[in-house]
Amino acid sequence: MMSTRPRRTLADLLGDDLPAGIVALPEEHRQDLADALRDARRRQSAALAEAGEAGLRHVPALLRGAVRKAVGL
């Protein structure tokens, strides 16, 4: 399912101060980098959430809700 939101550019993701070598790339290649960065961030976020949940298995069941809330899971 395609998102209706406009694709964010590399400058949107990293800020306006891109290195000159990146700025010199064609827009298509900068967008490819932006897509790759967005995908990497999604994978990282999923991996961190999975690690957080795995870590909670070491917390007693009665405390898991409070620990989740405290650490923002």
C-alpha positions as CSV (number, residue, x, y, z in Angstrom):
1,M,0.0,0.0,0.0
2,M,1.5,3.3,-1.1
3,S,1.6,6.2,1.4
4,T,-0.2,9.4,0.4
5,R,2.4,11.4,2.3
6,P,5.1,13.1,0.1
7,R,8.5,11.3,0.2
8,R,10.9,13.1,2.5
9,T,14.1,14.3,1.0
10,L,17.6,13.6,2.3
11,A,17.7,17.2,3.5
12,D,14.4,16.6,5.4
13,L,15.9,13.6,7.1
14,L,19.4,14.9,7.9
15,G,19.0,18.7,7.9
16,D,19.9,21.3,5.3
17,D,23.7,21.1,5.9
18,L,24.4,18.1,3.5
19,P,28.0,17.5,2.5
20,A,29.0,18.9,-0.8
21,G,29.5,15.4,-2.3
22,I,25.9,14.5,-1.4
23,V,24.6,17.8,-2.8
24,A,26.4,17.1,-6.1
25,L,24.6,13.9,-6.6
26,P,21.6,13.8,-9.0
27,E,18.2,14.2,-7.2
28,E,17.3,10.6,-8.1
29,H,20.4,9.3,-6.2
30,R,19.8,11.6,-3.2
31,Q,16.2,10.2,-3.1
32,D,17.6,6.7,-3.2
33,L,19.8,7.5,-0.2
34,A,16.8,9.1,1.6
35,D,14.8,5.9,1.0
36,A,17.7,3.7,2.2
37,L,18.1,5.9,5.3
38,R,14.4,5.8,6.1
39,D,14.3,2.0,5.6
40,A,17.4,1.6,7.9
41,R,15.8,3.7,10.6
42,R,12.6,1.6,10.4
43,R,14.7,-1.6,10.8
44,Q,16.6,-0.1,13.6
45,S,13.5,1.0,15.4
46,A,12.0,-2.5,15.0
47,A,15.2,-4.1,16.3
48,L,15.3,-1.8,19.3
49,A,11.6,-2.5,20.1
50,E,12.3,-6.2,19.8
51,A,15.3,-5.9,22.1
52,G,13.3,-4.0,24.6
53,E,10.6,-6.6,24.6
54,A,13.2,-9.4,24.9
55,G,14.7,-7.5,27.9
56,L,11.4,-7.3,29.6
57,R,11.2,-11.1,29.7
58,H,13.8,-10.9,32.5
59,V,11.6,-8.6,34.6
60,P,9.0,-10.2,36.8
61,A,5.5,-10.3,35.2
62,L,3.9,-8.1,37.8
63,L,6.4,-5.3,37.2
64,R,6.5,-5.4,33.3
65,G,3.7,-2.8,32.9
66,A,5.4,-0.3,35.1
67,V,8.8,-0.9,33.5
68,R,7.3,-0.6,30.0
69,K,5.8,2.8,31.0
70,A,8.9,4.0,32.7
71,V,11.1,3.2,29.7
72,G,8.6,4.2,27.0
73,L,7.8,0.9,25.4
